[in-house]
């Protein structure tokens, strides 16, 4: 009887940080592929205005961030970095697939909770 209680308690502790059914994404160096719509947002900065690309996700992603919590944190938009030049066919509100590693924001020029260091950015056909 004690063994079954121990297994049950162990399973509860192991699953307490995840969102049931969706799984958590891990921070870098793990690569992930996320899809959504690209928006170019402007934010005031001490040295002018920052124009940054933000990926608004098709569905909420849950990211494991051990520095803030042992539970996964939700993310609906992610700032994209590492893209020096966007392809000609990726414009405002384009649906794209971005592949890269996620990390937490740490500086004043990072405007979303999580950012993606992009390795691949591909346009997708519009959803029906």
SULBELUR-V935799 format. One record per backbone hydrogen bond with DSSP energy under -1.0 kcal/mol. CO is the residue of the C=O (numbers start at 1). NH is the residue of the N-H. If there is no record, write none. Layout:
co=(CO:CO)
nh=(NH:NH)
//
This chain:
co=(1:2:3:4:5:6:7:8:9:10:11:15:17:19:19:25:27:32:34:35:36:37:38:39:41:43:45:48:50:52:53:54:55:56:61:62:63:65:65:73:75:76:78:79:81:87:91:94:95:96:97:98:99:99:100:101:102:103:107:113:114:115:116:116:117:120:122)
nh=(5:6:7:8:9:10:11:12:13:14:15:18:72:22:23:64:30:100:98:58:96:56:93:54:52:50:48:45:43:41:80:39:78:37:75:25:73:68:69:63:61:57:55:116:118:90:94:38:124:36:122:34:119:120:32:117:28:115:110:105:79:103:81:118:101:99:97)
//
